[in-house]
Amino acid sequence: MSSESLVKEIVMSYVKALDSQDYKAARELLGDNVRVKGPSGEAFRSANEFIEMLQKQRGKYDLKKTFVDGDDVCLLYDFVTPQVRAFFCSWYQVKDGRIVSIQTVFDPRPFA
């Protein structure tokens, strides 16, 4: 399996775990010091803190497009929660088999 295929598989396994609300499996794919940055400058410096927020959202990914370049994966998708559907773009960086950085761009107003 190529390096890019492995990186894509890691990110897609993470998405699949979140979609099935298997937060333990999703957490195992995140580096302990994962950097997560959102569109308003909000940031998470702890994988556990980020997973706790995701558990409250209970969102699912409706994937539209996936791009892979080296250790980077970019997903274009609708993030669908019981209350909101919003278009997102997330850039994942993978190192040593774990996601170490996630930067997401979306319009946060529907979540206010």
HELIX and SHEET records of a PDB file:
HELIX    1   1 SER A    3  ASP A   19  1                                  17    
HELIX    2   2 TYR A   23  GLU A   28  1                                   6    
HELIX    3   3 ALA A   47  GLN A   57  1                                  11    
HELIX    4   4 ARG A  109  PHE A  111  5                                   3    
SHEET    1   A 6 ALA A  43  PHE A  44  0                                        
SHEET    2   A 6 LEU A  30  LYS A  37 -1                                        
SHEET    3   A 6 ARG A  98  PHE A 106  1                                        
SHEET    4   A 6 ARG A  85  LYS A  95 -1                                        
SHEET    5   A 6 ASP A  72  VAL A  80 -1                                        
SHEET    6   A 6 LYS A  60  ASP A  69 -1                                        
END                                                                             
